[in-house]
Amino acid sequence: MADDQQQSGQPPAGAPGSWPPPPPQPGAYPPPGFASPPPTGAPGGWAQQAQPEWSQPGYPPPGYPPQGGYPPPPGYPPQGGYPPMPYGQPVGYPPPGYGYGYGPSYAGFWIRLVATIIDGFILAAIAVVCIITVVGIIALPFVFLGYMPFLWWKRGATFGQSALNLRVVRAIDGGPIDGGMACIRAVIYWLENLGGYILIGYLGFIWAAFEPRKRAWHDMAAGTVVIHTN
């Protein structure tokens, strides 16, 4: 009577666990959390390998990079551009000398002194040319006063600095300086030269030998630094 009441497709009574579960449909995947496929030859083996967790519905989790692939390692810069510079936010691409993640390479006292000497010879040659003509004599003071700030503003360096691969940039982000910063830098520079007669002005130049970012007083006043470009 019990045999007659047994429904079709059910395991025999009194034999628990002896009846294998029905095999899955062809092409079906195991449910989430299934770590590995069943052993080879097991009845009802899966048609395909178990998929990793992130292939299941609801993955990838929120915030996962939409571009696909592996997420960036910790500390990697976000998509689109360089990481922030050591002293502020980036403005486009960092200039030469501002290392990627390592900070800029500052120009020290001695190489800046050599660049100043080179500029001195250039200004002396310009002075000789100006003295030859009357118009040149009138223009001579403007040439001497405007030589450095004009070149800092338009080229980022005087000819002497360019010869030694140096550049004057903003201290906050390494960008090019504007005309106002160039003028402030030049005014303090000339005041330091005038103060050299009582020695205190020279201290402004020597300051670059001991300051962590190699800044002289005119750099600190204008918010600039001098860096190597190679």
LUMVEX-300889 format. One line per field, with one value per residue: residue in three letters; x, y, z of N, C-alpha, C in turn. Coordinates in steps of 0.2 Angstrom, whole numbers, plus 5000, padded with zeros to 4 digits. Atoms other than C-alpha are relative to their C-alpha. Layout:
<pts>
rest: [ALA	...];
n_east: [X	...];
n_north: [Y	...];
n_up: [Z	...];
ca_east: [X	...];
ca_north: [Y	...];
ca_up: [Z	...];
c_east: [X	...];
c_north: [Y	...];
c_up: [Z	...];
</pts>
This chain:
<pts>
rest: [MET	ALA	ASP	ASP	GLN	GLN	GLN	SER	GLY	GLN	PRO	PRO	ALA	GLY	ALA	PRO	GLY	SER	TRP	PRO	PRO	PRO	PRO	PRO	GLN	PRO	GLY	ALA	TYR	PRO	PRO	PRO	GLY	PHE	ALA	SER	PRO	PRO	PRO	THR	GLY	ALA	PRO	GLY	GLY	TRP	ALA	GLN	GLN	ALA	GLN	PRO	GLU	TRP	SER	GLN	PRO	GLY	TYR	PRO	PRO	PRO	GLY	TYR	PRO	PRO	GLN	GLY	GLY	TYR	PRO	PRO	PRO	PRO	GLY	TYR	PRO	PRO	GLN	GLY	GLY	TYR	PRO	PRO	MET	PRO	TYR	GLY	GLN	PRO	VAL	GLY	TYR	PRO	PRO	PRO	GLY	TYR	GLY	TYR	GLY	TYR	GLY	PRO	SER	TYR	ALA	GLY	PHE	TRP	ILE	ARG	LEU	VAL	ALA	THR	ILE	ILE	ASP	GLY	PHE	ILE	LEU	ALA	ALA	ILE	ALA	VAL	VAL	CYS	ILE	ILE	THR	VAL	VAL	GLY	ILE	ILE	ALA	LEU	PRO	PHE	VAL	PHE	LEU	GLY	TYR	MET	PRO	PHE	LEU	TRP	TRP	LYS	ARG	GLY	ALA	THR	PHE	GLY	GLN	SER	ALA	LEU	ASN	LEU	ARG	VAL	VAL	ARG	ALA	ILE	ASP	GLY	GLY	PRO	ILE	ASP	GLY	GLY	MET	ALA	CYS	ILE	ARG	ALA	VAL	ILE	TYR	TRP	LEU	GLU	ASN	LEU	GLY	GLY	TYR	ILE	LEU	ILE	GLY	TYR	LEU	GLY	PHE	ILE	TRP	ALA	ALA	PHE	GLU	PRO	ARG	LYS	ARG	ALA	TRP	HIS	ASP	MET	ALA	ALA	GLY	THR	VAL	VAL	ILE	HIS	THR	ASN];
n_east: [5004	4995	4997	5005	5001	4994	5001	4995	4994	4998	4995	5003	5000	4995	4993	4998	4994	4997	5003	4997	5004	5000	4995	5002	5001	4994	4998	5002	4994	5002	5003	4995	4996	4998	4993	4997	5005	5000	4994	5001	5004	5006	5006	5003	4994	5002	4998	4995	4996	5003	4997	4998	5006	5002	5004	5007	5004	4999	4993	4995	5003	5001	4994	4994	4998	5004	4996	4998	4993	4999	5000	4993	4997	5000	4996	4999	5004	5007	5000	5000	4995	4995	5002	4998	4993	4999	5002	5006	5003	4997	5003	4998	4994	4994	4994	4994	4997	5005	5000	5006	5001	4994	4999	4995	4992	4999	4994	4997	4997	4994	5002	5004	4995	4997	5004	5000	4994	5002	5005	4996	4996	5005	5002	4995	5000	5005	4998	4995	5004	5004	4996	4997	5005	5003	5006	4999	4998	5007	5003	4996	5003	5006	4998	4997	5006	5005	4997	5002	5007	5003	4999	5003	5007	5002	4996	4999	4993	4995	4996	4995	5004	5002	4994	4998	5006	5004	5006	5004	5007	5004	4999	5006	5002	4995	5002	4996	5002	5003	4996	4999	4995	4994	4998	4999	4993	4995	4999	4996	4994	4995	4999	4994	4994	4998	4998	4994	4995	5000	5000	5007	5003	4997	5003	5006	4998	4997	5005	5002	4996	5002	5007	5001	5002	4995	5003	4997	5005	5004	5005	5005	5005	5004	5004	4998	4995	4996	4999	4997	5004	4998];
n_north: [4994	4994	5000	4997	4993	4996	4996	5001	4995	4999	5005	5005	5000	5004	5000	4993	4998	5004	4998	4994	4995	5000	4996	4993	4999	4999	4993	4996	4999	5002	4994	4996	5002	5007	4999	5004	5005	5006	5005	5003	5006	5000	4999	4994	4995	4994	5000	4995	4998	4995	4994	4996	4996	4994	5001	5001	4994	4996	4998	4998	4996	4992	4997	5004	4996	5002	5002	5007	5002	5000	4993	4998	5002	4994	4994	4999	4994	5001	4999	4994	4995	5001	4999	4993	4999	5000	4994	4997	5004	5000	4995	5003	5005	4997	4998	5004	4999	5002	5007	5003	5003	4999	4993	4997	5000	4993	4998	4997	4994	4999	5000	4994	4995	5000	4998	4993	4998	5000	4995	4994	5000	4999	4993	4995	5000	4996	4993	4997	4999	4994	4994	4998	4996	4996	5003	5006	4997	4998	5006	5004	5002	5004	5007	5004	5001	5004	5006	5006	5001	5001	5007	5005	5000	5003	5006	5004	5000	4996	5004	5003	5005	5004	5004	5005	5004	4997	4996	4997	5002	4999	5005	5004	5006	5001	4997	4994	4994	4995	4994	4997	5003	4999	4993	5000	5003	4995	4994	5003	5002	4994	4997	5004	4998	4994	5002	5003	4995	5000	5008	5004	5002	5006	5005	5002	5005	5006	5004	5005	5005	5003	5001	5007	5000	4996	4993	4993	4996	4998	5005	5000	4995	5000	5006	5003	5004	5001	5007	5003	5003	5006];
n_up: [5000	5000	5006	5004	4998	5002	5006	5006	4999	4993	4998	4996	4993	4996	5003	5000	5003	5006	5007	5001	5002	5008	5003	5003	5008	5004	5000	4994	4996	4993	4996	4997	4994	5002	5000	5005	5003	4997	5003	5007	5000	4996	5004	5000	5000	5003	5007	5001	4994	4995	5002	4994	4996	5004	5006	4998	5001	4995	5001	4995	4995	5002	5000	5004	5006	5006	5006	5000	4998	4993	4997	4999	4993	4995	5001	5008	5001	5004	5007	5003	4998	4995	4993	4998	4999	4993	4997	5002	5005	5006	5005	5006	4999	4996	5004	4999	4994	4995	5001	4999	4994	4996	4999	5004	4999	4999	5002	4994	5000	5005	5007	5001	5000	5006	5005	4999	5003	5007	5002	4999	5007	5006	4999	5002	5007	5002	4998	5005	5006	4998	4999	5006	5002	4995	4998	4995	4993	4996	4999	4996	4993	5001	5002	4994	4995	5003	5002	4997	4999	5006	5002	4996	5002	5006	5001	4994	4998	5004	5005	4995	4997	5005	5002	4995	5000	4994	5002	4994	5000	4994	4995	4998	5004	5005	5006	5001	4996	5004	5000	4994	4996	5002	4998	4993	4999	5003	4995	4994	5003	5000	4993	4997	5003	4997	4993	4999	4998	4992	4999	4998	5006	5002	4996	5004	5005	4997	4997	5005	4999	4994	5000	5002	5007	5004	5002	4997	4998	5006	5001	4995	5001	5006	5000	5006	4999	5006	5001	5006	5005	5003];
ca_east: [5000	5015	5022	5006	5006	5024	5024	5034	5051	5053	5067	5062	5056	5069	5084	5088	5102	5103	5093	5104	5097	5091	5104	5104	5098	5112	5122	5116	5129	5130	5122	5132	5145	5148	5167	5172	5164	5159	5172	5174	5161	5149	5131	5123	5140	5139	5140	5152	5165	5159	5161	5170	5159	5160	5151	5135	5121	5123	5142	5153	5150	5145	5160	5170	5179	5167	5181	5183	5198	5206	5204	5219	5231	5230	5237	5237	5231	5213	5209	5214	5231	5245	5244	5244	5260	5269	5264	5247	5235	5241	5239	5240	5256	5270	5285	5301	5310	5294	5297	5282	5278	5296	5295	5305	5324	5328	5343	5356	5366	5382	5373	5362	5378	5386	5370	5370	5388	5383	5369	5382	5393	5377	5372	5389	5389	5372	5379	5393	5381	5370	5384	5389	5372	5364	5347	5355	5362	5344	5338	5352	5343	5327	5337	5346	5330	5319	5331	5327	5309	5304	5313	5307	5289	5290	5303	5303	5322	5336	5348	5361	5348	5343	5361	5362	5344	5336	5319	5309	5292	5278	5282	5264	5262	5277	5268	5275	5275	5266	5272	5268	5278	5292	5292	5291	5306	5316	5313	5319	5333	5340	5337	5348	5361	5360	5361	5376	5386	5382	5383	5365	5360	5371	5363	5347	5357	5366	5350	5347	5361	5353	5334	5326	5319	5334	5325	5333	5324	5318	5310	5302	5294	5288	5282	5294	5307	5321	5322	5332	5324	5333];
ca_north: [5000	5012	5007	5012	5029	5033	5047	5046	5054	5053	5043	5026	5025	5020	5024	5042	5050	5036	5045	5058	5075	5079	5086	5105	5111	5111	5127	5132	5139	5134	5146	5160	5155	5138	5137	5123	5111	5094	5079	5072	5059	5064	5062	5078	5087	5105	5109	5123	5129	5139	5157	5170	5180	5196	5187	5185	5197	5212	5213	5223	5232	5251	5262	5249	5258	5258	5256	5238	5228	5227	5242	5253	5249	5260	5277	5276	5293	5294	5294	5308	5317	5318	5317	5333	5341	5342	5360	5362	5355	5351	5364	5353	5343	5346	5356	5347	5345	5341	5323	5311	5307	5312	5331	5344	5345	5362	5372	5376	5391	5388	5384	5399	5409	5403	5407	5425	5427	5422	5434	5447	5444	5445	5462	5469	5464	5473	5488	5490	5489	5502	5514	5515	5524	5538	5529	5514	5525	5531	5513	5506	5508	5500	5485	5482	5484	5474	5460	5448	5451	5451	5434	5426	5431	5426	5412	5406	5409	5421	5416	5412	5401	5393	5388	5378	5371	5381	5388	5399	5392	5395	5387	5381	5370	5372	5382	5397	5414	5429	5447	5453	5439	5442	5461	5457	5445	5458	5472	5461	5455	5472	5478	5463	5469	5486	5479	5470	5486	5484	5464	5461	5460	5446	5436	5436	5426	5415	5410	5399	5388	5383	5384	5367	5372	5382	5399	5416	5430	5436	5419	5419	5436	5432	5414	5406	5392	5388	5370	5359	5355	5339];
ca_up: [5000	5004	4988	4979	4988	4983	4971	4954	4955	4974	4982	4989	5007	5020	5008	5013	5003	4990	4977	4968	4965	4948	4937	4932	4915	4902	4903	4920	4932	4951	4963	4971	4984	4975	4977	4965	4953	4959	4956	4939	4936	4949	4944	4939	4937	4932	4913	4916	4929	4944	4940	4952	4964	4953	4939	4949	4948	4958	4954	4952	4968	4968	4965	4955	4940	4925	4913	4917	4922	4939	4951	4952	4967	4983	4980	4961	4954	4948	4930	4920	4924	4935	4954	4964	4965	4982	4985	4977	4964	4946	4932	4916	4914	4926	4919	4916	4932	4942	4944	4944	4962	4968	4968	4959	4957	4965	4958	4972	4976	4965	4949	4951	4954	4938	4928	4936	4930	4912	4912	4918	4902	4891	4899	4897	4879	4877	4886	4874	4859	4868	4871	4853	4849	4857	4857	4865	4879	4883	4882	4893	4910	4903	4896	4913	4923	4911	4906	4919	4923	4905	4902	4917	4912	4894	4894	4912	4912	4907	4894	4908	4916	4900	4896	4912	4910	4924	4925	4937	4941	4954	4970	4973	4958	4946	4933	4924	4933	4927	4925	4942	4950	4939	4943	4962	4960	4950	4963	4978	4967	4964	4982	4987	4975	4982	5000	4996	4999	5018	5016	5022	5004	5000	5014	5003	4989	5001	5009	4994	5000	5016	5013	5010	4993	4988	4988	4990	4997	4980	4978	4994	4991	4974	4978	4965	4965	4952	4946	4934	4918	4914];
c_east: [5004	5003	4996	5000	5007	4999	5006	5005	5003	5005	4996	5000	5005	5007	5002	5007	5002	4997	5004	4996	5000	5005	4998	4999	5007	5001	4999	5007	4998	4998	5006	5003	5002	5008	5004	4995	5000	5006	4998	4996	4994	4994	4997	5005	4998	5003	5006	5004	4996	5003	5002	4994	4998	4996	4993	4996	5001	5008	5001	4997	5000	5007	5006	5001	4996	5004	5001	5007	5001	5000	5007	5003	4999	5005	5002	4996	4994	5001	5000	5005	5004	4997	5001	5007	5002	4998	4994	4997	5003	4997	5002	5005	5005	5006	5006	5004	4996	4999	4993	5000	5007	5002	5005	5007	5002	5008	5003	5003	5005	4998	4996	5005	5003	4995	4999	5007	5000	4996	5004	5004	4995	4998	5006	5001	4994	5002	5005	4997	4996	5004	5002	4995	4997	4993	5001	5002	4994	4997	5003	4997	4994	5002	5003	4995	4995	5003	4997	4993	4996	5002	4997	4992	4999	5003	5001	5008	5004	5004	5006	4997	4999	5006	5002	4993	4997	4994	4997	4993	4997	5002	4994	4999	5005	4998	5004	4997	4997	5004	5000	5005	5007	5003	5002	5007	5006	5001	5004	5007	5005	5001	5005	5006	5002	5002	5006	5006	5001	5000	4994	4997	5002	4997	4993	5002	5002	4995	4998	5004	4998	4992	4998	4998	5004	4998	5004	4994	4995	4995	4995	4995	4996	4996	5003	5006	5004	5002	5004	4995	5002	5002];
c_north: [5006	5001	5004	5008	5004	5003	4999	5005	5001	4994	4994	5001	4996	5000	5008	5001	4996	5002	5006	5006	5001	5005	5007	5000	5001	5007	5004	5000	4998	5007	5004	4997	4993	5001	4997	4995	4993	4995	4998	4993	5000	5001	5007	5006	5006	5000	5004	5001	5005	5007	5004	5004	5006	4999	4999	5006	5004	5003	5003	5004	5007	5003	4997	5004	4998	4998	4993	4998	5000	5007	5002	4999	5006	5005	5002	5006	4998	5001	5007	5005	4998	5001	5007	5001	5001	5007	5003	4995	5001	5005	4997	4995	5004	5002	4995	5002	4998	4993	4997	4996	5001	5007	5003	5000	5007	5002	5003	5007	5001	5000	5006	5006	5000	5003	5008	5003	5000	5005	5007	5002	5002	5008	5005	5000	5005	5007	5003	5002	5007	5007	5003	5005	5004	4997	4994	5003	5002	4993	4996	4999	4995	4993	4997	4999	4995	4993	4994	4999	4998	4992	4995	4999	4996	4993	4995	5000	5005	4996	4996	4994	4994	4996	4995	4996	5001	5003	5002	4999	5002	4995	4995	4994	4999	5003	5007	5006	5005	5006	5003	4996	5001	5007	5000	4997	5004	5005	4997	4998	5006	5004	4995	5002	5006	4999	4997	5005	5000	4992	4997	4998	4993	4994	4997	4994	4994	4996	4994	4993	4996	4999	4994	5000	5005	5007	5005	5004	5003	4994	4999	5006	4999	4993	4995	4995	4999	4992	4998	4998	4994	4995];
c_up: [5000	4994	4995	5001	4998	4994	4995	5001	5007	5002	5004	5007	5003	4997	5000	4997	4994	4994	4998	4998	4993	4997	4997	4993	4997	5000	5006	5004	5007	5003	5003	5006	4999	4998	4994	4997	5003	4997	4994	5001	5005	4997	5001	5000	4996	4992	4999	5007	5004	4998	5006	5002	4996	4994	5002	5000	5006	5001	4994	5005	4999	5001	4997	4993	4994	4994	4999	5002	5007	5002	5001	5007	5004	4998	4993	4999	4997	4993	4998	5003	5005	5007	5002	5001	5008	5003	4997	4994	4993	4995	4993	5002	5004	4996	5001	5007	5006	5000	5002	5006	5004	5001	4995	5002	5001	4998	5006	4999	4994	4993	4998	4999	4993	4994	5001	4996	4992	4998	5001	4994	4995	5001	4999	4993	4997	5002	4995	4993	5001	5000	4993	4997	5005	5003	5005	5007	5004	5002	5005	5007	4999	4999	5007	5005	4998	4998	5003	5001	4994	4998	5004	4999	4994	4998	5006	5002	4996	4996	5004	5003	4995	4998	5005	5002	5007	4998	5007	4999	5007	5005	5002	4996	4994	4993	4999	5004	4995	5001	5007	5005	4998	5002	5008	5001	4998	5005	5006	4998	5000	5007	5004	4998	5003	5008	5001	5002	5008	5002	5001	4994	4997	5004	4996	4995	5004	5004	4996	5002	5006	5001	4997	4993	4996	4998	5003	5002	4995	4998	5005	5000	4994	4999	4994	5003	4993	5000	4994	4995	4997	5006];
</pts>
